[in-house]
Amino acid sequence: MTEKILILDFGSQYTQLIARAVREANVYCEIIPYHKKISFPDDTIKGIILSGSPFSVNDENAPIVDVLSFIQFVPVLGICYGAQLTAKVFGGRVDKSNKREYGRAIMLQQKEDLLLQNISNATQVWMSHSDSIAALPDGFDILATTESIPIAAFKQKSNNGTTKDLYGLQFHPEVYHSTEGKKIIHNFLTNICSCKQDWTPANFIQETVEQLKQLIGNKKVIMALSGGVDSTVAATLISKAIGKNLYGIFVDNGVLRKDEFEQVIETYKQLDLNVKGINAKEHFYTKLAGKTDPEEKRKIIGKTFIEIFDIEAHKVEGIEMLGQGTIYPDVIESISVHGPSQTIKSHHNVGGLPDTMKLDLVEPLRFLFKDEVRKVGAELGIPHELLSRHPFPGPGLAIRILGEVTEEKVKLLQEADTIYINALKQYDLYNKVWQAGTILLPVKSVGVMGDERTYEFTVALRAVTSVDGMTADWAHLPFDFLAAISNEIINNVRGINRVVYDISSKPPATIEWE
């Protein structure tokens, strides 16, 4: 059975980064809310990491866990709030700092320890806290300090094996600015928790396919496919387990990219997936006619898709299960400490099924991050071109056409977007940005082509760099590239005579315009 590290989430903005660092060391981990009950003994749990938090340990309602009970069974590492909580529950003192300590600091080692093995004696770390540990409990040792705080890392002294190792770090090793932070986490996993580091894409596929065979048996599974990375990898895993008992449905909603429907269907054939393509363009255009509100367009597309999916699902007898490409960030959001975040936009991967469809869920990717999904896809032999595709919104070009969606506008945008995306690939820029797309604006402007006056649409080019889409910076594409694309779009797409480039970052802007 797969060994794992549990990460107890106290609401830190960096919790997912801890999980990423653990996974990068080929160790499986799960993020759970701090208040979720953990059942010991459990041989699969090799250690526990306590995350940071926006709370102060001195708040009246500060979240608390029973660290003493944990170390009866497994080693524990507290990070920032987790370290402060550890110090306090064992009798130490945590005080409000004179000033909020935020940013880079130099950690200076005071004592050799397996946690800091092969770490520089002076190394850069990232601080983000308003409290500081003023005094350690009896029986604890300082491992490191910084110029401004006396306790940057600590450990409970040896207790002759009566409990497991207990550590605390006042800084955040999981963030990029802690230059040897991931090495410290690696030391905790290997030196302290004795993890085997055998969680690889190949092992994940083998275990998941076996689990799917047991879970599904001879039942039939239906699945909506989008042509994207998540749904394709999930479908391929399910197909390896149950073959033609997976029934995929790929709907052309009229707002896909140019030639995307045909290209994706061909890829599914190469992967030997049992997929039915549905041309529903006209149906979607009719439903979208006259609609301009972004949220209304999203809901219409979601609702119309579900109606079509429901009809097609009922054409297959004996369907009992629904496959979905849910990935770990979606799961974490739904079980977070504070509940789901405020809805900024309707999420394009989440939609309610009709009451008439009572199906059990199959979600083989629900514990993978996006980059891990791509690694699994590569191991499965899915074409690189599909795996490297930028994220694409569920409502497609409908939310990149500001205002009413018409077939004419879709064709305009498809042509312009194809020129842009192909050029990014040609100039070796596609893989250097996280997401790129073209937006058709509800703005016409005067232009001159030859001796003729034109009055045509404007498009905005968008390209961002990001890790996971939670935050994003506008991509600094070369000016000569942008000039070439502007020229090519205007010369080749009749109906567009002006091109602009979006230099807004997220936040405050969102990646998509609608």
C-alpha positions as CSV (number, residue, x, y, z in Angstrom):
1,M,0.0,0.0,0.0
2,T,1.2,3.5,-0.9
3,E,3.0,5.3,2.0
4,K,2.0,8.9,2.6
5,I,2.6,12.1,4.4
6,L,-0.4,14.0,5.8
7,I,-0.3,17.8,5.6
8,L,-2.7,19.4,8.1
9,D,-4.0,22.7,6.6
10,F,-4.6,25.6,8.9
11,G,-5.5,27.9,6.0
12,S,-2.1,29.0,4.7
13,Q,-1.8,30.3,1.2
14,Y,1.3,28.1,0.8
15,T,-0.2,24.7,1.8
16,Q,-0.4,23.5,-1.8
17,L,3.3,24.4,-2.3
18,I,4.2,22.1,0.7
19,A,2.3,19.2,-1.1
20,R,4.1,20.0,-4.4
21,A,7.5,19.8,-2.7
22,V,6.6,16.5,-1.1
23,R,5.3,15.1,-4.4
24,E,8.5,16.3,-6.2
25,A,10.4,14.0,-3.9
26,N,8.3,11.1,-5.2
27,V,6.5,10.8,-1.9
28,Y,2.7,10.7,-1.9
29,C,0.9,13.2,0.4
30,E,-2.6,14.4,1.1
31,I,-3.8,17.8,2.4
32,I,-6.5,17.5,5.0
33,P,-8.2,20.2,7.2
34,Y,-6.5,20.4,10.6
35,H,-9.7,19.4,12.4
36,K,-10.2,16.1,10.5
37,K,-9.8,13.0,12.7
38,I,-6.7,10.9,12.0
39,S,-7.0,7.2,12.9
40,F,-3.8,5.7,14.4
41,P,-2.2,3.3,14.1
42,D,-1.9,3.5,10.3
43,D,1.2,2.0,8.7
44,T,0.7,4.0,5.5
45,I,1.2,7.4,7.3
46,K,4.9,8.1,7.6
47,G,4.8,11.6,8.9
48,I,2.7,14.8,9.5
49,I,3.4,18.3,8.4
50,L,1.6,21.2,10.1
51,S,1.0,24.2,7.7
52,G,1.2,27.9,8.2
53,S,-2.0,29.9,8.9
54,P,-3.4,33.5,8.8
55,F,-4.3,33.0,12.5
56,S,-2.2,33.8,15.5
57,V,-1.7,31.0,18.0
58,N,-2.7,33.6,20.7
59,D,-6.1,34.2,19.1
60,E,-9.0,33.1,21.2
61,N,-10.3,30.8,18.5
62,A,-6.9,29.7,17.2
63,P,-7.0,26.3,15.5
64,I,-5.3,23.6,17.6
65,V,-4.3,20.0,17.1
66,D,-3.0,17.4,19.6
67,V,0.6,17.3,18.5
68,L,1.6,15.1,21.5
69,S,-0.8,12.3,20.3
70,F,0.7,12.5,16.7
71,I,4.3,12.0,17.8
72,Q,3.3,8.8,19.6
73,F,3.1,7.3,16.1
74,V,4.9,9.4,13.4
75,P,7.4,12.3,13.1
76,V,5.9,15.8,12.9
77,L,7.2,19.0,11.2
78,G,5.6,22.3,12.0
79,I,6.0,25.2,9.5
80,C,5.5,28.8,10.6
81,Y,2.1,28.7,12.5
82,G,2.6,24.9,12.9
83,A,6.0,25.6,14.6
84,Q,4.5,28.3,16.8
85,L,1.6,26.0,17.8
86,T,4.0,23.2,18.6
87,A,6.1,25.5,20.8
88,K,3.0,26.8,22.6
89,V,1.3,23.5,23.3
90,F,4.5,22.1,24.9
91,G,4.8,25.1,27.2
92,G,6.9,27.6,25.2
93,R,6.0,31.3,24.6
94,V,4.9,32.9,21.4
95,D,4.7,36.7,21.3
96,K,3.6,39.4,18.8
97,S,6.7,40.6,16.9
98,N,7.7,44.2,17.1
99,K,7.2,44.3,13.4
100,R,5.8,41.9,10.9
101,E,8.6,39.8,9.5
102,Y,8.0,39.3,5.8
103,G,10.5,38.5,3.1
104,R,14.0,37.1,2.7
105,A,16.3,36.3,5.7
106,I,19.5,34.4,6.2
107,M,19.2,31.3,8.4
108,L,22.3,30.5,10.4
109,Q,22.8,26.9,11.7
110,Q,23.5,26.5,15.4
111,K,23.5,22.7,15.6
112,E,24.0,19.8,13.3
113,D,20.9,17.7,12.7
114,L,19.6,15.3,10.1
115,L,16.9,17.8,9.1
116,L,19.6,20.3,8.0
117,Q,21.9,17.7,6.5
118,N,23.8,19.1,3.5
119,I,22.2,22.6,4.0
120,S,24.6,25.6,3.9
121,N,25.5,27.0,7.3
122,A,24.1,30.4,6.0
123,T,21.2,30.0,3.6
124,Q,18.3,32.2,2.4
125,V,14.8,31.5,3.8
126,W,11.4,33.2,3.4
127,M,9.7,34.6,6.4
128,S,6.0,35.5,6.6
129,H,4.7,35.9,10.2
130,S,3.6,38.5,12.7
131,D,4.3,36.3,15.8
132,S,7.6,34.9,16.9
133,I,8.7,32.1,19.3
134,A,10.1,34.0,22.2
135,A,11.0,30.9,24.4
136,L,11.2,27.2,23.6
137,P,9.6,24.6,25.9
138,D,11.8,22.6,28.2
139,G,13.4,19.7,26.4
140,F,13.7,21.5,23.0
141,D,16.9,22.6,21.2
142,I,17.5,25.6,18.8
143,L,18.8,24.3,15.5
144,A,19.0,27.7,13.6
145,T,18.6,31.4,14.0
146,T,18.4,34.4,11.7
147,E,19.7,38.0,12.1
148,S,16.4,39.1,13.5
149,I,14.8,36.1,15.3
150,P,16.5,33.9,17.8
151,I,14.5,30.7,17.0
152,A,14.3,29.9,13.2
153,A,14.4,26.1,13.5
154,F,14.1,23.8,16.5
155,K,13.7,20.2,17.6
156,Q,12.5,18.3,20.7
157,K,15.5,16.7,22.4
158,S,16.0,12.9,22.3
159,N,13.5,11.1,24.4
160,N,15.0,7.6,24.1
161,G,12.5,6.5,21.5
162,T,9.4,7.0,23.6
163,T,8.0,9.4,20.9
164,K,8.9,10.2,17.3
165,D,10.9,13.2,16.2
166,L,9.3,16.7,16.5
167,Y,10.6,19.7,14.5
168,G,9.6,23.3,13.9
169,L,10.6,25.9,11.2
170,Q,9.6,29.5,11.7
171,F,10.2,30.1,8.0
172,H,8.5,28.7,4.8
173,P,10.7,26.0,3.2
174,E,8.1,25.3,0.6
175,V,8.4,28.7,-1.3
176,Y,10.8,29.4,-4.1
177,H,12.6,32.1,-2.1
178,S,13.8,29.6,0.5
179,T,16.7,28.5,-1.7
180,E,17.4,25.2,0.1
181,G,13.9,24.8,1.5
182,K,12.9,21.8,-0.7
183,K,16.1,20.1,0.4
184,I,15.0,20.6,4.0
185,I,11.6,19.0,3.3
186,H,13.4,16.2,1.4
187,N,15.5,15.6,4.5
188,F,12.4,15.4,6.7
189,L,10.9,12.8,4.3
190,T,14.0,10.6,3.9
191,N,16.1,11.1,7.0
192,I,13.4,11.5,9.6
193,C,10.3,9.7,8.1
194,S,12.3,7.0,6.2
195,C,10.0,7.4,3.1
196,K,10.9,5.1,0.2
197,Q,10.3,7.8,-2.6
198,D,8.6,5.2,-4.9
199,W,5.6,7.3,-5.9
200,T,6.2,7.6,-9.6
201,P,3.9,8.1,-12.7
202,A,4.5,4.4,-13.6
203,N,3.6,3.2,-10.1
204,F,0.6,5.5,-10.0
205,I,-0.7,4.1,-13.3
206,Q,-0.3,0.5,-12.2
207,E,-2.0,1.0,-8.8
208,T,-4.8,3.2,-10.3
209,V,-5.7,0.8,-13.1
210,E,-5.9,-2.1,-10.6
211,Q,-8.0,0.0,-8.2
212,L,-10.3,1.0,-11.1
213,K,-10.8,-2.7,-12.1
214,Q,-11.9,-3.5,-8.6
215,L,-14.0,-0.4,-8.2
216,I,-15.8,-0.7,-11.6
217,G,-15.8,-4.4,-12.3
218,N,-18.2,-5.1,-15.3
219,K,-20.1,-1.8,-14.9
220,K,-20.4,0.7,-17.7
221,V,-18.9,4.2,-17.3
222,I,-19.9,7.3,-19.2
223,M,-17.7,10.3,-19.5
224,A,-17.8,13.8,-21.0
225,L,-14.6,14.6,-22.8
226,S,-13.3,18.0,-23.7
227,G,-10.1,17.4,-25.6
228,G,-8.2,18.8,-22.6
229,V,-5.4,17.2,-20.6
230,D,-7.4,16.2,-17.5
231,S,-10.3,14.5,-19.2
232,T,-8.1,12.7,-21.7
233,V,-5.7,11.3,-19.1
234,A,-8.6,10.3,-16.9
235,A,-10.4,8.6,-19.8
236,T,-7.2,6.7,-20.8
237,L,-6.7,5.4,-17.3
238,I,-10.3,4.2,-17.1
239,S,-10.1,2.7,-20.6
240,K,-7.0,0.7,-19.6
241,A,-9.0,-0.8,-16.8
242,I,-12.4,-1.5,-18.5
243,G,-11.8,-1.0,-22.3
244,K,-14.9,-0.5,-24.3
245,N,-17.1,-0.3,-21.2
246,L,-16.1,3.3,-21.1
247,Y,-18.4,5.4,-23.3
248,G,-17.0,8.9,-24.0
249,I,-19.0,11.8,-25.4
250,F,-17.3,14.8,-27.0
251,V,-19.7,17.6,-27.8
252,D,-18.9,20.3,-30.4
253,N,-20.5,23.3,-28.7
254,G,-19.7,25.7,-31.6
255,V,-17.2,27.6,-29.5
256,L,-14.1,25.3,-29.8
257,R,-10.9,26.4,-31.5
258,K,-10.6,26.1,-35.3
259,D,-10.7,22.4,-36.4
260,E,-10.4,21.3,-32.8
261,F,-13.4,18.9,-32.9
262,E,-11.9,16.9,-35.8
263,Q,-8.4,16.9,-34.4
264,V,-9.5,15.7,-31.0
265,I,-11.7,12.9,-32.3
266,E,-8.7,11.7,-34.4
267,T,-6.5,11.7,-31.3
268,Y,-9.1,9.7,-29.4
269,K,-9.1,7.1,-32.2
270,Q,-5.3,6.8,-31.9
271,L,-5.7,6.2,-28.1
272,D,-8.3,3.6,-28.8
273,L,-10.9,5.4,-26.7
274,N,-14.5,4.6,-27.3
275,V,-15.7,8.2,-28.0
276,K,-18.8,9.5,-29.8
277,G,-18.6,13.0,-31.3
278,I,-21.8,15.1,-31.3
279,N,-22.1,18.1,-33.6
280,A,-24.3,20.5,-31.6
281,K,-23.1,23.9,-32.9
282,E,-26.4,25.2,-34.1
283,H,-28.2,24.2,-30.9
284,F,-25.7,26.2,-28.8
285,Y,-25.8,29.2,-31.2
286,T,-29.6,29.3,-30.9
287,K,-29.5,29.2,-27.1
288,L,-26.8,31.9,-27.0
289,A,-28.6,34.3,-29.3
290,G,-29.1,37.7,-27.8
291,K,-27.2,36.9,-24.6
292,T,-24.4,39.3,-23.5
293,D,-24.0,38.8,-19.8
294,P,-20.8,36.7,-19.2
295,E,-22.3,34.6,-16.3
296,E,-25.5,34.0,-18.3
297,K,-23.4,32.7,-21.2
298,R,-21.5,30.4,-19.0
299,K,-24.6,29.0,-17.4
300,I,-26.4,28.5,-20.8
301,I,-23.4,26.6,-22.1
302,G,-23.2,24.5,-19.0
303,K,-26.9,23.8,-18.9
304,T,-27.1,23.0,-22.7
305,F,-24.2,20.7,-22.5
306,I,-25.8,18.8,-19.6
307,E,-29.0,18.4,-21.6
308,I,-27.2,17.0,-24.6
309,F,-25.0,14.8,-22.4
310,D,-28.1,13.5,-20.6
311,I,-29.8,12.6,-23.9
312,E,-26.7,10.8,-25.2
313,A,-26.2,9.0,-21.9
314,H,-29.7,7.5,-22.0
315,K,-29.0,6.0,-25.4
316,V,-26.5,3.6,-23.7
317,E,-28.2,1.0,-21.7
318,G,-26.9,0.0,-18.2
319,I,-24.7,3.0,-17.4
320,E,-24.0,3.0,-13.7
321,M,-21.0,5.3,-13.3
322,L,-19.7,8.7,-14.4
323,G,-16.1,9.4,-15.1
324,Q,-14.7,12.8,-14.4
325,G,-11.3,14.5,-14.8
326,T,-11.4,16.2,-11.3
327,I,-7.9,17.1,-10.1
328,Y,-6.5,17.8,-6.7
329,P,-6.8,21.6,-6.6
330,D,-10.5,21.2,-7.1
331,V,-10.7,18.7,-4.2
332,I,-8.6,20.9,-1.9
333,E,-10.9,23.9,-2.6
334,S,-14.0,21.9,-1.7
335,I,-12.5,20.7,1.7
336,S,-10.6,23.8,2.7
337,V,-10.4,25.0,6.2
338,H,-12.7,27.9,5.5
339,G,-14.9,26.3,2.9
340,P,-15.0,27.0,-0.8
341,S,-13.7,30.5,-1.8
342,Q,-16.1,33.1,-2.9
343,T,-17.3,32.5,-6.5
344,I,-15.7,34.9,-8.9
345,K,-17.0,33.0,-11.9
346,S,-18.9,29.8,-12.4
347,H,-16.3,27.0,-12.5
348,H,-16.3,25.5,-15.9
349,N,-15.3,22.0,-14.7
350,V,-18.1,21.7,-12.1
351,G,-21.7,21.4,-13.0
352,G,-24.7,19.6,-11.4
353,L,-26.1,16.6,-13.2
354,P,-29.8,16.2,-13.9
355,D,-31.7,14.6,-11.0
356,T,-32.6,11.7,-13.4
357,M,-28.9,10.7,-13.6
358,K,-28.1,8.8,-10.4
359,L,-24.5,7.7,-11.1
360,D,-21.5,6.9,-8.9
361,L,-18.4,9.0,-9.6
362,V,-15.1,7.7,-10.9
363,E,-12.3,10.3,-10.5
364,P,-8.9,8.7,-11.1
365,L,-7.0,12.0,-11.0
366,R,-8.6,13.5,-7.9
367,F,-5.3,13.4,-6.0
368,L,-3.0,14.7,-8.7
369,F,-1.8,18.3,-9.5
370,K,-1.8,19.5,-13.1
371,D,1.9,18.9,-13.7
372,E,1.5,15.4,-12.3
373,V,-1.4,14.7,-14.7
374,R,0.8,15.6,-17.6
375,K,3.6,13.3,-16.4
376,V,1.1,10.4,-16.0
377,G,-0.2,11.3,-19.5
378,A,3.3,11.1,-21.0
379,E,3.8,7.7,-19.3
380,L,0.5,6.5,-20.9
381,G,1.7,7.5,-24.4
382,I,-0.7,10.4,-24.9
383,P,0.7,12.8,-27.6
384,H,2.9,15.6,-26.3
385,E,0.9,18.1,-28.4
386,L,-2.2,17.4,-26.4
387,L,-0.5,17.2,-23.0
388,S,1.3,20.5,-23.5
389,R,-1.9,22.4,-24.5
390,H,-2.6,25.5,-22.6
391,P,-5.7,25.5,-20.3
392,F,-8.9,26.3,-22.3
393,P,-12.1,27.5,-20.6
394,G,-15.1,25.1,-20.6
395,P,-17.3,27.8,-22.2
396,G,-14.6,28.1,-24.9
397,L,-14.6,31.1,-27.2
398,A,-18.0,32.2,-25.9
399,I,-16.3,34.0,-23.0
400,R,-13.6,35.3,-25.3
401,I,-16.2,37.0,-27.4
402,L,-17.3,39.9,-25.4
403,G,-21.0,40.5,-25.9
404,E,-23.3,38.4,-28.0
405,V,-22.0,35.2,-29.5
406,T,-22.7,34.6,-33.2
407,E,-21.4,32.1,-35.7
408,E,-19.8,34.9,-37.7
409,K,-17.9,36.2,-34.6
410,V,-16.8,32.7,-33.7
411,K,-15.3,32.2,-37.2
412,L,-13.5,35.6,-36.9
413,L,-12.0,34.7,-33.6
414,Q,-11.1,31.2,-34.6
415,E,-9.0,32.5,-37.5
416,A,-7.3,35.2,-35.4
417,D,-6.6,32.8,-32.6
418,T,-5.2,30.2,-34.9
419,I,-2.7,32.7,-36.3
420,Y,-1.7,33.7,-32.8
421,I,-1.3,30.2,-31.3
422,N,0.5,28.8,-34.3
423,A,3.0,31.8,-34.2
424,L,3.7,31.2,-30.5
425,K,4.7,27.6,-31.4
426,Q,6.7,28.7,-34.5
427,Y,8.6,31.3,-32.5
428,D,9.3,28.8,-29.6
429,L,7.2,30.9,-27.2
430,Y,4.2,28.5,-26.7
431,N,5.8,26.5,-23.9
432,K,7.2,29.6,-22.2
433,V,3.7,31.0,-21.4
434,W,1.1,29.2,-19.2
435,Q,-1.9,30.3,-21.2
436,A,-2.6,32.4,-24.3
437,G,-5.7,33.3,-26.2
438,T,-7.3,35.9,-28.4
439,I,-10.3,38.0,-27.3
440,L,-12.8,39.6,-29.7
441,L,-13.9,43.0,-28.4
442,P,-17.3,44.5,-28.9
443,V,-15.5,47.5,-30.4
444,K,-15.2,48.6,-34.0
445,S,-12.7,51.2,-35.1
446,V,-11.7,53.1,-38.3
447,G,-8.8,51.8,-40.3
448,V,-7.3,52.2,-43.7
449,M,-6.3,49.3,-46.0
450,G,-5.0,50.3,-49.3
451,D,-7.1,53.2,-50.4
452,E,-10.2,51.9,-48.6
453,R,-11.6,53.0,-45.2
454,T,-12.5,50.1,-42.9
455,Y,-14.7,49.9,-39.9
456,E,-14.0,46.6,-38.3
457,F,-13.5,44.7,-35.0
458,T,-10.6,44.8,-32.5
459,V,-9.0,41.8,-30.9
460,A,-6.9,41.7,-27.8
461,L,-4.0,39.2,-27.5
462,R,-3.6,37.7,-24.0
463,A,-0.6,35.7,-22.7
464,V,0.3,35.0,-19.0
465,T,2.9,33.2,-17.1
466,S,1.8,31.2,-14.0
467,V,2.4,28.0,-12.0
468,D,-1.2,27.0,-11.3
469,G,-3.4,29.9,-12.5
470,M,-4.1,31.2,-9.0
471,T,-1.9,34.2,-9.7
472,A,-0.5,35.2,-13.1
473,D,1.7,37.8,-14.7
474,W,1.4,39.1,-18.2
475,A,3.9,37.5,-20.5
476,H,6.6,39.9,-21.8
477,L,6.4,38.7,-25.4
478,P,9.0,40.4,-27.8
479,F,7.7,43.5,-29.5
480,D,8.8,42.3,-33.0
481,F,6.7,39.1,-32.4
482,L,3.7,41.1,-31.4
483,A,4.1,43.4,-34.4
484,A,4.4,40.4,-36.8
485,I,1.2,38.8,-35.3
486,S,-0.7,42.1,-35.5
487,N,0.2,42.5,-39.1
488,E,-0.7,38.8,-40.0
489,I,-4.1,39.0,-38.3
490,I,-5.1,42.3,-39.9
491,N,-3.9,41.2,-43.4
492,N,-5.5,37.7,-43.3
493,V,-8.7,38.0,-41.2
494,R,-11.3,40.2,-43.0
495,G,-13.3,41.9,-40.3
496,I,-10.5,42.7,-37.9
497,N,-8.4,45.9,-38.4
498,R,-6.9,46.5,-34.9
499,V,-4.8,44.3,-32.5
500,V,-4.0,45.2,-28.9
501,Y,-2.0,43.4,-26.2
502,D,-3.3,42.9,-22.6
503,I,-0.7,43.7,-20.0
504,S,-2.8,43.1,-16.9
505,S,-1.8,40.7,-14.2
506,K,-3.9,38.5,-11.9
507,P,-4.8,39.9,-9.5
508,P,-6.3,42.4,-10.0
509,A,-7.4,41.2,-13.4
510,T,-8.5,37.7,-14.2
511,I,-6.9,35.6,-16.9
512,E,-10.0,35.4,-19.0
513,W,-11.9,38.7,-19.8
514,E,-15.3,37.2,-18.9
